[in-house]
Amino acid sequence: MDTHSLERELKRGSTELLILALLEERDRHGYELAQLIEERSGGAISFHAASLYPTLYRMEAKGVIAGRWIEKPSQRRRRYYGLTKSGEALLASQRSTWDRFFQALNRVTHFRPA
């Protein structure tokens, strides 16, 4: 697997965790989620907002997030998403899984972050 393929797979595998972590702070809309992911990752992870929506719809259908339409004066209507109790539990589980995975990876590779 080349580096680009590995990066794409890691991005795909972490999308839900990224969304859940940002929604833990407060309700957000899709475009804001995409902006924050890119900003907070220093540009290392980026999504087109449109590419996040299928994941948001899937997560809403699973009941881990809930969406609601909000209209603000002089702005177009946007769908804001927030965590449900189920989403909070999933976030805790995913954080634990990622933590165990990275600890194991570091033990095998002897990787030490700078």
N, C-alpha and C positions, 0 to 999 in steps of 0.2 A: 504494500500500500504506500503510495507516495505521500509526501507531506501535505499537499493540497487536499487529498482525499481524507486523510486523517483529521485535518482541521474541519472539514465539512461534516464528518461524522461526529466529532466532539461538539460542534455547534448544534447539530440536530439533536444530540442526546442531552444537551443542557438547556434547551429552549424553555421547557416548562419550569425548571428550577429558576431561571432568570426572571421569567414572568411572575412566578409566585413570590419571589423575594422582593420585587419592586412593588407588587400589590400589597405586600405585608405592611408597607409604609403608609399607603393610602390608595384610594381608588384612582385609576388612570385610564386614559384612552390609548388605543393602539399606536398612534403616531408618537405619543409621549413615551410609551414603552420602548419603541425602537430608538428614539433619540437618547434616552437614558442608558440603554444598553451600550450604545456606541460611545457615549460620553464617559461613562464610568469604567469602561474597559480600555480607555485610552485609544479607541479606534481598532482594537484587536478583534472585537466581535461587532458585527453590524448586520442589521436586517433592514430590508425595505419594509416599511410599515405594512404594505399589502401582503407580504409573505407571512406576517405574524397572525393575520386574521383567521386562517384555517386552524391554527393551533388554538387561538382564543375560542373559536366556535366549538372545537372538540373539547376543550377544558370546561366550557360552559355546559355542554351536553353531559359531561361526566359529573357535573355538580361541584367542581372544585373552585370555580369562580362564578360570580353572578354579574350579569350586565344590565345596565339601565340607560335609557336615552336621556340626555340632558341638553337643554337649550339654554344658551346664555345670550344676553343682549349683544347684538352686532357680531355674533358668531354662528356658524352653522351648527346644526344638531350633531352631537357626538355620543358614541356609546362608551360609557365608563364601566370598567370592570373592577370588581372587588373580590377579596377572598371570602370563601364560605368557611364554616367550621371544618368541613371535609378538606378544603384547600389548605387550611392551617396544619392539619394533621399530615397531609401529603408533603408539604414543605418541610416539616420536621423530619419526616422519613427520608426525603430526598437529600437533605443536608447530611444526615447521618450516613447514608449510602455513599455519597460523594466523598465525605471525610474518610470513611474506611477505605474506599478505593484509592484515594490519593496517598494515604499513609502506606498502603500495601505497595503501590507503585514506587514510592520513594524508598521503601525498604529494598525492593528488587533492584532499582536503578542507581541507588545511592545518590539520588538527586537532592541537592540542597539549594533551596531558593536563595537568590542573592539578597 
